[in-house]
Amino acid sequence: MNDIRAKYRFVVELDIDSANRLAEMAKKRGVSKSAMVRFLVNEYYERKFK
């Protein structure tokens, strides 16, 4: 069976403190800020809808 993946584009607006925390989290994990946002959004939706 083929692995089907959906791609979504979204804009995340953060205040400066949240943006700085996000940058620190991404730096600690050694990933890009956009990858960190995707991880957090996925985690949020998994908790909310499962």
mmCIF entry with sequence, helices, sheets and N, C-alpha, C, O atoms, coordinates in Angstrom:
data_MODEL
# 
_entry.id   MODEL 
# 
_entity.id                         1 
_entity.type                       polymer 
_entity.pdbx_number_of_molecules   1 
# 
_entity_poly.entity_id                      1 
_entity_poly.type                           'polypeptide(L)' 
_entity_poly.nstd_linkage                   no 
_entity_poly.nstd_monomer                   no 
_entity_poly.pdbx_seq_one_letter_code       MNDIRAKYRFVVELDIDSANRLAEMAKKRGVSKSAMVRFLVNEYYERKFK 
_entity_poly.pdbx_seq_one_letter_code_can   MNDIRAKYRFVVELDIDSANRLAEMAKKRGVSKSAMVRFLVNEYYERKFK 
_entity_poly.pdbx_strand_id                 A 
# 
loop_
_entity_poly_seq.entity_id 
_entity_poly_seq.num 
_entity_poly_seq.mon_id 
_entity_poly_seq.hetero 
1 1  MET n 
1 2  ASN n 
1 3  ASP n 
1 4  ILE n 
1 5  ARG n 
1 6  ALA n 
1 7  LYS n 
1 8  TYR n 
1 9  ARG n 
1 10 PHE n 
1 11 VAL n 
1 12 VAL n 
1 13 GLU n 
1 14 LEU n 
1 15 ASP n 
1 16 ILE n 
1 17 ASP n 
1 18 SER n 
1 19 ALA n 
1 20 ASN n 
1 21 ARG n 
1 22 LEU n 
1 23 ALA n 
1 24 GLU n 
1 25 MET n 
1 26 ALA n 
1 27 LYS n 
1 28 LYS n 
1 29 ARG n 
1 30 GLY n 
1 31 VAL n 
1 32 SER n 
1 33 LYS n 
1 34 SER n 
1 35 ALA n 
1 36 MET n 
1 37 VAL n 
1 38 ARG n 
1 39 PHE n 
1 40 LEU n 
1 41 VAL n 
1 42 ASN n 
1 43 GLU n 
1 44 TYR n 
1 45 TYR n 
1 46 GLU n 
1 47 ARG n 
1 48 LYS n 
1 49 PHE n 
1 50 LYS n 
# 
_struct_asym.id          A 
_struct_asym.entity_id   1 
# 
loop_
_struct_conf.conf_type_id 
_struct_conf.id 
_struct_conf.pdbx_PDB_helix_id 
_struct_conf.beg_label_comp_id 
_struct_conf.beg_label_asym_id 
_struct_conf.beg_label_seq_id 
_struct_conf.pdbx_beg_PDB_ins_code 
_struct_conf.end_label_comp_id 
_struct_conf.end_label_asym_id 
_struct_conf.end_label_seq_id 
_struct_conf.pdbx_end_PDB_ins_code 
_struct_conf.beg_auth_comp_id 
_struct_conf.beg_auth_asym_id 
_struct_conf.beg_auth_seq_id 
_struct_conf.end_auth_comp_id 
_struct_conf.end_auth_asym_id 
_struct_conf.end_auth_seq_id 
_struct_conf.pdbx_PDB_helix_class 
_struct_conf.details 
_struct_conf.pdbx_PDB_helix_length 
HELX_P HELX_P1 AA1 ILE A 16 ? ARG A 29 ? ILE A 16 ARG A 29 1 ? 14 
HELX_P HELX_P2 AA2 LYS A 33 ? PHE A 49 ? LYS A 33 PHE A 49 1 ? 17 
# 
_struct_conf_type.id          HELX_P 
_struct_conf_type.criteria    ? 
_struct_conf_type.reference   ? 
# 
loop_
_atom_site.group_PDB 
_atom_site.id 
_atom_site.type_symbol 
_atom_site.label_atom_id 
_atom_site.label_alt_id 
_atom_site.label_comp_id 
_atom_site.label_asym_id 
_atom_site.label_entity_id 
_atom_site.label_seq_id 
_atom_site.pdbx_PDB_ins_code 
_atom_site.Cartn_x 
_atom_site.Cartn_y 
_atom_site.Cartn_z 
_atom_site.occupancy 
_atom_site.B_iso_or_equiv 
_atom_site.pdbx_formal_charge 
_atom_site.auth_seq_id 
_atom_site.auth_comp_id 
_atom_site.auth_asym_id 
_atom_site.auth_atom_id 
_atom_site.pdbx_PDB_model_num 
ATOM 1   N N  . MET A 1 1  ? 0.848  -1.188 0.000  1.00 0.00 ? 1  MET A N  1 
ATOM 2   C CA . MET A 1 1  ? 0.000  0.000  0.000  1.00 0.00 ? 1  MET A CA 1 
ATOM 3   C C  . MET A 1 1  ? 0.889  1.245  0.000  1.00 0.00 ? 1  MET A C  1 
ATOM 4   O O  . MET A 1 1  ? 1.919  1.295  0.672  1.00 0.00 ? 1  MET A O  1 
ATOM 5   N N  . ASN A 1 2  ? 0.468  2.230  -0.760 1.00 0.00 ? 2  ASN A N  1 
ATOM 6   C CA . ASN A 1 2  ? 1.248  3.465  -0.849 1.00 0.00 ? 2  ASN A CA 1 
ATOM 7   C C  . ASN A 1 2  ? 1.081  4.310  0.403  1.00 0.00 ? 2  ASN A C  1 
ATOM 8   O O  . ASN A 1 2  ? 0.010  4.364  1.007  1.00 0.00 ? 2  ASN A O  1 
ATOM 9   N N  . ASP A 1 3  ? 2.152  4.953  0.767  1.00 0.00 ? 3  ASP A N  1 
ATOM 10  C CA . ASP A 1 3  ? 2.113  5.873  1.901  1.00 0.00 ? 3  ASP A CA 1 
ATOM 11  C C  . ASP A 1 3  ? 1.586  7.215  1.398  1.00 0.00 ? 3  ASP A C  1 
ATOM 12  O O  . ASP A 1 3  ? 2.221  7.858  0.562  1.00 0.00 ? 3  ASP A O  1 
ATOM 13  N N  . ILE A 1 4  ? 0.446  7.631  1.897  1.00 0.00 ? 4  ILE A N  1 
ATOM 14  C CA . ILE A 1 4  ? -0.168 8.878  1.441  1.00 0.00 ? 4  ILE A CA 1 
ATOM 15  C C  . ILE A 1 4  ? 0.049  9.947  2.505  1.00 0.00 ? 4  ILE A C  1 
ATOM 16  O O  . ILE A 1 4  ? -0.248 9.748  3.683  1.00 0.00 ? 4  ILE A O  1 
ATOM 17  N N  . ARG A 1 5  ? 0.567  11.071 2.066  1.00 0.00 ? 5  ARG A N  1 
ATOM 18  C CA . ARG A 1 5  ? 0.819  12.173 2.992  1.00 0.00 ? 5  ARG A CA 1 
ATOM 19  C C  . ARG A 1 5  ? 0.175  13.436 2.456  1.00 0.00 ? 5  ARG A C  1 
ATOM 20  O O  . ARG A 1 5  ? 0.171  13.684 1.250  1.00 0.00 ? 5  ARG A O  1 
ATOM 21  N N  . ALA A 1 6  ? -0.354 14.210 3.339  1.00 0.00 ? 6  ALA A N  1 
ATOM 22  C CA . ALA A 1 6  ? -0.945 15.494 2.957  1.00 0.00 ? 6  ALA A CA 1 
ATOM 23  C C  . ALA A 1 6  ? -0.011 16.609 3.405  1.00 0.00 ? 6  ALA A C  1 
ATOM 24  O O  . ALA A 1 6  ? 0.576  16.550 4.485  1.00 0.00 ? 6  ALA A O  1 
ATOM 25  N N  . LYS A 1 7  ? 0.114  17.612 2.570  1.00 0.00 ? 7  LYS A N  1 
ATOM 26  C CA . LYS A 1 7  ? 0.931  18.764 2.936  1.00 0.00 ? 7  LYS A CA 1 
ATOM 27  C C  . LYS A 1 7  ? 0.017  19.968 3.093  1.00 0.00 ? 7  LYS A C  1 
ATOM 28  O O  . LYS A 1 7  ? -0.870 20.206 2.273  1.00 0.00 ? 7  LYS A O  1 
ATOM 29  N N  . TYR A 1 8  ? 0.243  20.706 4.139  1.00 0.00 ? 8  TYR A N  1 
ATOM 30  C CA . TYR A 1 8  ? -0.559 21.894 4.411  1.00 0.00 ? 8  TYR A CA 1 
ATOM 31  C C  . TYR A 1 8  ? 0.375  23.078 4.589  1.00 0.00 ? 8  TYR A C  1 
ATOM 32  O O  . TYR A 1 8  ? 1.461  22.961 5.155  1.00 0.00 ? 8  TYR A O  1 
ATOM 33  N N  . ARG A 1 9  ? -0.070 24.203 4.098  1.00 0.00 ? 9  ARG A N  1 
ATOM 34  C CA . ARG A 1 9  ? 0.671  25.439 4.337  1.00 0.00 ? 9  ARG A CA 1 
ATOM 35  C C  . ARG A 1 9  ? -0.125 26.252 5.340  1.00 0.00 ? 9  ARG A C  1 
ATOM 36  O O  . ARG A 1 9  ? -1.344 26.374 5.228  1.00 0.00 ? 9  ARG A O  1 
ATOM 37  N N  . PHE A 1 10 ? 0.560  26.797 6.302  1.00 0.00 ? 10 PHE A N  1 
ATOM 38  C CA . PHE A 1 10 ? -0.133 27.629 7.275  1.00 0.00 ? 10 PHE A CA 1 
ATOM 39  C C  . PHE A 1 10 ? 0.814  28.706 7.771  1.00 0.00 ? 10 PHE A C  1 
ATOM 40  O O  . PHE A 1 10 ? 2.035  28.577 7.683  1.00 0.00 ? 10 PHE A O  1 
ATOM 41  N N  . VAL A 1 11 ? 0.234  29.750 8.283  1.00 0.00 ? 11 VAL A N  1 
ATOM 42  C CA . VAL A 1 11 ? 1.008  30.868 8.818  1.00 0.00 ? 11 VAL A CA 1 
ATOM 43  C C  . VAL A 1 11 ? 0.810  30.877 10.325 1.00 0.00 ? 11 VAL A C  1 
ATOM 44  O O  . VAL A 1 11 ? -0.314 30.795 10.819 1.00 0.00 ? 11 VAL A O  1 
ATOM 45  N N  . VAL A 1 12 ? 1.907  30.975 11.039 1.00 0.00 ? 12 VAL A N  1 
ATOM 46  C CA . VAL A 1 12 ? 1.849  31.030 12.495 1.00 0.00 ? 12 VAL A CA 1 
ATOM 47  C C  . VAL A 1 12 ? 2.325  32.416 12.920 1.00 0.00 ? 12 VAL A C  1 
ATOM 48  O O  . VAL A 1 12 ? 3.444  32.826 12.614 1.00 0.00 ? 12 VAL A O  1 
ATOM 49  N N  . GLU A 1 13 ? 1.461  33.123 13.625 1.00 0.00 ? 13 GLU A N  1 
ATOM 50  C CA . GLU A 1 13 ? 1.839  34.435 14.145 1.00 0.00 ? 13 GLU A CA 1 
ATOM 51  C C  . GLU A 1 13 ? 2.151  34.293 15.624 1.00 0.00 ? 13 GLU A C  1 
ATOM 52  O O  . GLU A 1 13 ? 1.329  33.808 16.401 1.00 0.00 ? 13 GLU A O  1 
ATOM 53  N N  . LEU A 1 14 ? 3.343  34.717 16.004 1.00 0.00 ? 14 LEU A N  1 
ATOM 54  C CA . LEU A 1 14 ? 3.776  34.607 17.398 1.00 0.00 ? 14 LEU A CA 1 
ATOM 55  C C  . LEU A 1 14 ? 4.198  35.970 17.918 1.00 0.00 ? 14 LEU A C  1 
ATOM 56  O O  . LEU A 1 14 ? 4.697  36.812 17.171 1.00 0.00 ? 14 LEU A O  1 
ATOM 57  N N  . ASP A 1 15 ? 3.989  36.173 19.213 1.00 0.00 ? 15 ASP A N  1 
ATOM 58  C CA . ASP A 1 15 ? 4.556  37.375 19.818 1.00 0.00 ? 15 ASP A CA 1 
ATOM 59  C C  . ASP A 1 15 ? 6.060  37.134 19.979 1.00 0.00 ? 15 ASP A C  1 
ATOM 60  O O  . ASP A 1 15 ? 6.530  36.007 19.823 1.00 0.00 ? 15 ASP A O  1 
ATOM 61  N N  . ILE A 1 16 ? 6.791  38.165 20.282 1.00 0.00 ? 16 ILE A N  1 
ATOM 62  C CA . ILE A 1 16 ? 8.256  38.068 20.296 1.00 0.00 ? 16 ILE A CA 1 
ATOM 63  C C  . ILE A 1 16 ? 8.761  37.072 21.341 1.00 0.00 ? 16 ILE A C  1 
ATOM 64  O O  . ILE A 1 16 ? 9.738  36.367 21.091 1.00 0.00 ? 16 ILE A O  1 
ATOM 65  N N  . ASP A 1 17 ? 8.114  37.002 22.506 1.00 0.00 ? 17 ASP A N  1 
ATOM 66  C CA . ASP A 1 17 ? 8.548  36.057 23.540 1.00 0.00 ? 17 ASP A CA 1 
ATOM 67  C C  . ASP A 1 17 ? 8.343  34.615 23.087 1.00 0.00 ? 17 ASP A C  1 
ATOM 68  O O  . ASP A 1 17 ? 9.212  33.766 23.285 1.00 0.00 ? 17 ASP A O  1 
ATOM 69  N N  . SER A 1 18 ? 7.192  34.343 22.480 1.00 0.00 ? 18 SER A N  1 
ATOM 70  C CA . SER A 1 18 ? 6.923  32.988 21.985 1.00 0.00 ? 18 SER A CA 1 
ATOM 71  C C  . SER A 1 18 ? 7.890  32.623 20.866 1.00 0.00 ? 18 SER A C  1 
ATOM 72  O O  . SER A 1 18 ? 8.367  31.491 20.797 1.00 0.00 ? 18 SER A O  1 
ATOM 73  N N  . ALA A 1 19 ? 8.176  33.579 19.996 1.00 0.00 ? 19 ALA A N  1 
ATOM 74  C CA . ALA A 1 19 ? 9.111  33.327 18.899 1.00 0.00 ? 19 ALA A CA 1 
ATOM 75  C C  . ALA A 1 19 ? 10.503 33.010 19.443 1.00 0.00 ? 19 ALA A C  1 
ATOM 76  O O  . ALA A 1 19 ? 11.185 32.123 18.930 1.00 0.00 ? 19 ALA A O  1 
ATOM 77  N N  . ASN A 1 20 ? 10.920 33.727 20.472 1.00 0.00 ? 20 ASN A N  1 
ATOM 78  C CA . ASN A 1 20 ? 12.229 33.465 21.077 1.00 0.00 ? 20 ASN A CA 1 
ATOM 79  C C  . ASN A 1 20 ? 12.270 32.098 21.746 1.00 0.00 ? 20 ASN A C  1 
ATOM 80  O O  . ASN A 1 20 ? 13.272 31.392 21.640 1.00 0.00 ? 20 ASN A O  1 
ATOM 81  N N  . ARG A 1 21 ? 11.183 31.710 22.443 1.00 0.00 ? 21 ARG A N  1 
ATOM 82  C CA . ARG A 1 21 ? 11.128 30.381 23.064 1.00 0.00 ? 21 ARG A CA 1 
ATOM 83  C C  . ARG A 1 21 ? 11.179 29.294 21.998 1.00 0.00 ? 21 ARG A C  1 
ATOM 84  O O  . ARG A 1 21 ? 11.860 28.282 22.164 1.00 0.00 ? 21 ARG A O  1 
ATOM 85  N N  . LEU A 1 22 ? 10.451 29.511 20.899 1.00 0.00 ? 22 LEU A N  1 
ATOM 86  C CA . LEU A 1 22 ? 10.453 28.547 19.797 1.00 0.00 ? 22 LEU A CA 1 
ATOM 87  C C  . LEU A 1 22 ? 11.865 28.399 19.225 1.00 0.00 ? 22 LEU A C  1 
ATOM 88  O O  . LEU A 1 22 ? 12.315 27.284 18.962 1.00 0.00 ? 22 LEU A O  1 
ATOM 89  N N  . ALA A 1 23 ? 12.555 29.512 19.035 1.00 0.00 ? 23 ALA A N  1 
ATOM 90  C CA . ALA A 1 23 ? 13.919 29.476 18.502 1.00 0.00 ? 23 ALA A CA 1 
ATOM 91  C C  . ALA A 1 23 ? 14.854 28.729 19.448 1.00 0.00 ? 23 ALA A C  1 
ATOM 92  O O  . ALA A 1 23 ? 15.712 27.970 18.998 1.00 0.00 ? 23 ALA A O  1 
ATOM 93  N N  . GLU A 1 24 ? 14.694 28.938 20.755 1.00 0.00 ? 24 GLU A N  1 
ATOM 94  C CA . GLU A 1 24 ? 15.525 28.226 21.736 1.00 0.00 ? 24 GLU A CA 1 
ATOM 95  C C  . GLU A 1 24 ? 15.252 26.726 21.707 1.00 0.00 ? 24 GLU A C  1 
ATOM 96  O O  . GLU A 1 24 ? 16.183 25.923 21.762 1.00 0.00 ? 24 GLU A O  1 
ATOM 97  N N  . MET A 1 25 ? 13.963 26.343 21.621 1.00 0.00 ? 25 MET A N  1 
ATOM 98  C CA . MET A 1 25 ? 13.604 24.922 21.566 1.00 0.00 ? 25 MET A CA 1 
ATOM 99  C C  . MET A 1 25 ? 14.200 24.272 20.320 1.00 0.00 ? 25 MET A C  1 
ATOM 100 O O  . MET A 1 25 ? 14.743 23.169 20.384 1.00 0.00 ? 25 MET A O  1 
ATOM 101 N N  . ALA A 1 26 ? 14.093 24.966 19.188 1.00 0.00 ? 26 ALA A N  1 
ATOM 102 C CA . ALA A 1 26 ? 14.618 24.435 17.933 1.00 0.00 ? 26 ALA A CA 1 
ATOM 103 C C  . ALA A 1 26 ? 16.135 24.280 18.015 1.00 0.00 ? 26 ALA A C  1 
ATOM 104 O O  . ALA A 1 26 ? 16.689 23.282 17.552 1.00 0.00 ? 26 ALA A O  1 
ATOM 105 N N  . LYS A 1 27 ? 16.803 25.267 18.606 1.00 0.00 ? 27 LYS A N  1 
ATOM 106 C CA . LYS A 1 27 ? 18.264 25.223 18.720 1.00 0.00 ? 27 LYS A CA 1 
ATOM 107 C C  . LYS A 1 27 ? 18.707 24.056 19.600 1.00 0.00 ? 27 LYS A C  1 
ATOM 108 O O  . LYS A 1 27 ? 19.674 23.367 19.274 1.00 0.00 ? 27 LYS A O  1 
ATOM 109 N N  . LYS A 1 28 ? 17.999 23.827 20.727 1.00 0.00 ? 28 LYS A N  1 
ATOM 110 C CA . LYS A 1 28 ? 18.334 22.715 21.626 1.00 0.00 ? 28 LYS A CA 1 
ATOM 111 C C  . LYS A 1 28 ? 18.210 21.372 20.927 1.00 0.00 ? 28 LYS A C  1 
ATOM 112 O O  . LYS A 1 28 ? 19.009 20.464 21.154 1.00 0.00 ? 28 LYS A O  1 
ATOM 113 N N  . ARG A 1 29 ? 17.190 21.256 20.068 1.00 0.00 ? 29 ARG A N  1 
ATOM 114 C CA . ARG A 1 29 ? 16.945 19.985 19.381 1.00 0.00 ? 29 ARG A CA 1 
ATOM 115 C C  . ARG A 1 29 ? 17.750 19.860 18.087 1.00 0.00 ? 29 ARG A C  1 
ATOM 116 O O  . ARG A 1 29 ? 17.789 18.788 17.484 1.00 0.00 ? 29 ARG A O  1 
ATOM 117 N N  . GLY A 1 30 ? 18.386 20.942 17.662 1.00 0.00 ? 30 GLY A N  1 
ATOM 118 C CA . GLY A 1 30 ? 19.188 20.905 16.446 1.00 0.00 ? 30 GLY A CA 1 
ATOM 119 C C  . GLY A 1 30 ? 18.346 20.827 15.178 1.00 0.00 ? 30 GLY A C  1 
ATOM 120 O O  . GLY A 1 30 ? 18.767 20.236 14.184 1.00 0.00 ? 30 GLY A O  1 
ATOM 121 N N  . VAL A 1 31 ? 17.152 21.428 15.215 1.00 0.00 ? 31 VAL A N  1 
ATOM 122 C CA . VAL A 1 31 ? 16.285 21.427 14.032 1.00 0.00 ? 31 VAL A CA 1 
ATOM 123 C C  . VAL A 1 31 ? 15.964 22.865 13.644 1.00 0.00 ? 31 VAL A C  1 
ATOM 124 O O  . VAL A 1 31 ? 16.240 23.802 14.392 1.00 0.00 ? 31 VAL A O  1 
ATOM 125 N N  . SER A 1 32 ? 15.377 23.021 12.462 1.00 0.00 ? 32 SER A N  1 
ATOM 126 C CA . SER A 1 32 ? 14.992 24.361 12.017 1.00 0.00 ? 32 SER A CA 1 
ATOM 127 C C  . SER A 1 32 ? 13.757 24.832 12.780 1.00 0.00 ? 32 SER A C  1 
ATOM 128 O O  . SER A 1 32 ? 13.031 24.034 13.373 1.00 0.00 ? 32 SER A O  1 
ATOM 129 N N  . LYS A 1 33 ? 13.537 26.133 12.752 1.00 0.00 ? 33 LYS A N  1 
ATOM 130 C CA . LYS A 1 33 ? 12.358 26.679 13.425 1.00 0.00 ? 33 LYS A CA 1 
ATOM 131 C C  . LYS A 1 33 ? 11.074 26.178 12.777 1.00 0.00 ? 33 LYS A C  1 
ATOM 132 O O  . LYS A 1 33 ? 10.095 25.906 13.473 1.00 0.00 ? 33 LYS A O  1 
ATOM 133 N N  . SER A 1 34 ? 11.068 26.052 11.454 1.00 0.00 ? 34 SER A N  1 
ATOM 134 C CA . SER A 1 34 ? 9.855  25.558 10.784 1.00 0.00 ? 34 SER A CA 1 
ATOM 135 C C  . SER A 1 34 ? 9.581  24.103 11.150 1.00 0.00 ? 34 SER A C  1 
ATOM 136 O O  . SER A 1 34 ? 8.423  23.708 11.288 1.00 0.00 ? 34 SER A O  1 
ATOM 137 N N  . ALA A 1 35 ? 10.637 23.299 11.310 1.00 0.00 ? 35 ALA A N  1 
ATOM 138 C CA . ALA A 1 35 ? 10.450 21.904 11.734 1.00 0.00 ? 35 ALA A CA 1 
ATOM 139 C C  . ALA A 1 35 ? 9.894  21.858 13.151 1.00 0.00 ? 35 ALA A C  1 
ATOM 140 O O  . ALA A 1 35 ? 9.063  21.006 13.466 1.00 0.00 ? 35 ALA A O  1 
ATOM 141 N N  . MET A 1 36 ? 10.346 22.767 14.005 1.00 0.00 ? 36 MET A N  1 
ATOM 142 C CA . MET A 1 36 ? 9.852  22.816 15.379 1.00 0.00 ? 36 MET A CA 1 
ATOM 143 C C  . MET A 1 36 ? 8.374  23.196 15.392 1.00 0.00 ? 36 MET A C  1 
ATOM 144 O O  . MET A 1 36 ? 7.601  22.624 16.161 1.00 0.00 ? 36 MET A O  1 
ATOM 145 N N  . VAL A 1 37 ? 7.970  24.142 14.563 1.00 0.00 ? 37 VAL A N  1 
ATOM 146 C CA . VAL A 1 37 ? 6.560  24.532 14.466 1.00 0.00 ? 37 VAL A CA 1 
ATOM 147 C C  . VAL A 1 37 ? 5.725  23.341 14.010 1.00 0.00 ? 37 VAL A C  1 
ATOM 148 O O  . VAL A 1 37 ? 4.668  23.070 14.580 1.00 0.00 ? 37 VAL A O  1 
ATOM 149 N N  . ARG A 1 38 ? 6.196  22.625 12.979 1.00 0.00 ? 38 ARG A N  1 
ATOM 150 C CA . ARG A 1 38 ? 5.448  21.452 12.493 1.00 0.00 ? 38 ARG A CA 1 
ATOM 151 C C  . ARG A 1 38 ? 5.293  20.422 13.594 1.00 0.00 ? 38 ARG A C  1 
ATOM 152 O O  . ARG A 1 38 ? 4.215  19.850 13.759 1.00 0.00 ? 38 ARG A O  1 
ATOM 153 N N  . PHE A 1 39 ? 6.350  20.178 14.348 1.00 0.00 ? 39 PHE A N  1 
ATOM 154 C CA . PHE A 1 39 ? 6.290  19.214 15.446 1.00 0.00 ? 39 PHE A CA 1 
ATOM 155 C C  . PHE A 1 39 ? 5.250  19.630 16.484 1.00 0.00 ? 39 PHE A C  1 
ATOM 156 O O  . PHE A 1 39 ? 4.432  18.814 16.910 1.00 0.00 ? 39 PHE A O  1 
ATOM 157 N N  . LEU A 1 40 ? 5.283  20.897 16.888 1.00 0.00 ? 40 LEU A N  1 
ATOM 158 C CA . LEU A 1 40 ? 4.348  21.383 17.907 1.00 0.00 ? 40 LEU A CA 1 
ATOM 159 C C  . LEU A 1 40 ? 2.904  21.344 17.418 1.00 0.00 ? 40 LEU A C  1 
ATOM 160 O O  . LEU A 1 40 ? 2.003  20.990 18.178 1.00 0.00 ? 40 LEU A O  1 
ATOM 161 N N  . VAL A 1 41 ? 2.675  21.705 16.157 1.00 0.00 ? 41 VAL A N  1 
ATOM 162 C CA . VAL A 1 41 ? 1.320  21.668 15.598 1.00 0.00 ? 41 VAL A CA 1 
ATOM 163 C C  . VAL A 1 41 ? 0.825  20.230 15.532 1.00 0.00 ? 41 VAL A C  1 
ATOM 164 O O  . VAL A 1 41 ? -0.317 19.952 15.896 1.00 0.00 ? 41 VAL A O  1 
ATOM 165 N N  . ASN A 1 42 ? 1.676  19.307 15.068 1.00 0.00 ? 42 ASN A N  1 
ATOM 166 C CA . ASN A 1 42 ? 1.283  17.895 15.012 1.00 0.00 ? 42 ASN A CA 1 
ATOM 167 C C  . ASN A 1 42 ? 0.948  17.372 16.399 1.00 0.00 ? 42 ASN A C  1 
ATOM 168 O O  . ASN A 1 42 ? -0.052 16.679 16.583 1.00 0.00 ? 42 ASN A O  1 
ATOM 169 N N  . GLU A 1 43 ? 1.782  17.704 17.371 1.00 0.00 ? 43 GLU A N  1 
ATOM 170 C CA . GLU A 1 43 ? 1.555  17.257 18.749 1.00 0.00 ? 43 GLU A CA 1 
ATOM 171 C C  . GLU A 1 43 ? 0.228  17.807 19.284 1.00 0.00 ? 43 GLU A C  1 
ATOM 172 O O  . GLU A 1 43 ? -0.524 17.091 19.945 1.00 0.00 ? 43 GLU A O  1 
ATOM 173 N N  . TYR A 1 44 ? -0.048 19.066 18.999 1.00 0.00 ? 44 TYR A N  1 
ATOM 174 C CA . TYR A 1 44 ? -1.291 19.692 19.448 1.00 0.00 ? 44 TYR A CA 1 
ATOM 175 C C  . TYR A 1 44 ? -2.505 18.974 18.853 1.00 0.00 ? 44 TYR A C  1 
ATOM 176 O O  . TYR A 1 44 ? -3.446 18.649 19.576 1.00 0.00 ? 44 TYR A O  1 
ATOM 177 N N  . TYR A 1 45 ? -2.488 18.726 17.545 1.00 0.00 ? 45 TYR A N  1 
ATOM 178 C CA . TYR A 1 45 ? -3.642 18.094 16.908 1.00 0.00 ? 45 TYR A CA 1 
ATOM 179 C C  . TYR A 1 45 ? -3.800 16.640 17.323 1.00 0.00 ? 45 TYR A C  1 
ATOM 180 O O  . TYR A 1 45 ? -4.923 16.145 17.411 1.00 0.00 ? 45 TYR A O  1 
ATOM 181 N N  . GLU A 1 46 ? -2.706 15.953 17.578 1.00 0.00 ? 46 GLU A N  1 
ATOM 182 C CA . GLU A 1 46 ? -2.813 14.576 18.058 1.00 0.00 ? 46 GLU A CA 1 
ATOM 183 C C  . GLU A 1 46 ? -3.490 14.541 19.423 1.00 0.00 ? 46 GLU A C  1 
ATOM 184 O O  . GLU A 1 46 ? -4.329 13.676 19.673 1.00 0.00 ? 46 GLU A O  1 
ATOM 185 N N  . ARG A 1 47 ? -3.136 15.472 20.310 1.00 0.00 ? 47 ARG A N  1 
ATOM 186 C CA . ARG A 1 47 ? -3.761 15.520 21.634 1.00 0.00 ? 47 ARG A CA 1 
ATOM 187 C C  . ARG A 1 47 ? -5.223 15.949 21.548 1.00 0.00 ? 47 ARG A C  1 
ATOM 188 O O  . ARG A 1 47 ? -6.072 15.433 22.275 1.00 0.00 ? 47 ARG A O  1 
ATOM 189 N N  . LYS A 1 48 ? -5.510 16.886 20.663 1.00 0.00 ? 48 LYS A N  1 
ATOM 190 C CA . LYS A 1 48 ? -6.866 17.437 20.588 1.00 0.00 ? 48 LYS A CA 1 
ATOM 191 C C  . LYS A 1 48 ? -7.860 16.466 19.945 1.00 0.00 ? 48 LYS A C  1 
ATOM 192 O O  . LYS A 1 48 ? -9.015 16.400 20.366 1.00 0.00 ? 48 LYS A O  1 
ATOM 193 N N  . PHE A 1 49 ? -7.427 15.721 18.941 1.00 0.00 ? 49 PHE A N  1 
ATOM 194 C CA . PHE A 1 49 ? -8.363 14.920 18.160 1.00 0.00 ? 49 PHE A CA 1 
ATOM 195 C C  . PHE A 1 49 ? -8.259 13.421 18.379 1.00 0.00 ? 49 PHE A C  1 
ATOM 196 O O  . PHE A 1 49 ? -8.965 12.659 17.718 1.00 0.00 ? 49 PHE A O  1 
ATOM 197 N N  . LYS A 1 50 ? -7.398 12.975 19.290 1.00 0.00 ? 50 LYS A N  1 
ATOM 198 C CA . LYS A 1 50 ? -7.306 11.526 19.536 1.00 0.00 ? 50 LYS A CA 1 
ATOM 199 C C  . LYS A 1 50 ? -7.717 11.185 20.934 1.00 0.00 ? 50 LYS A C  1 
ATOM 200 O O  . LYS A 1 50 ? -7.701 10.014 21.314 1.00 0.00 ? 50 LYS A O  1 
# 
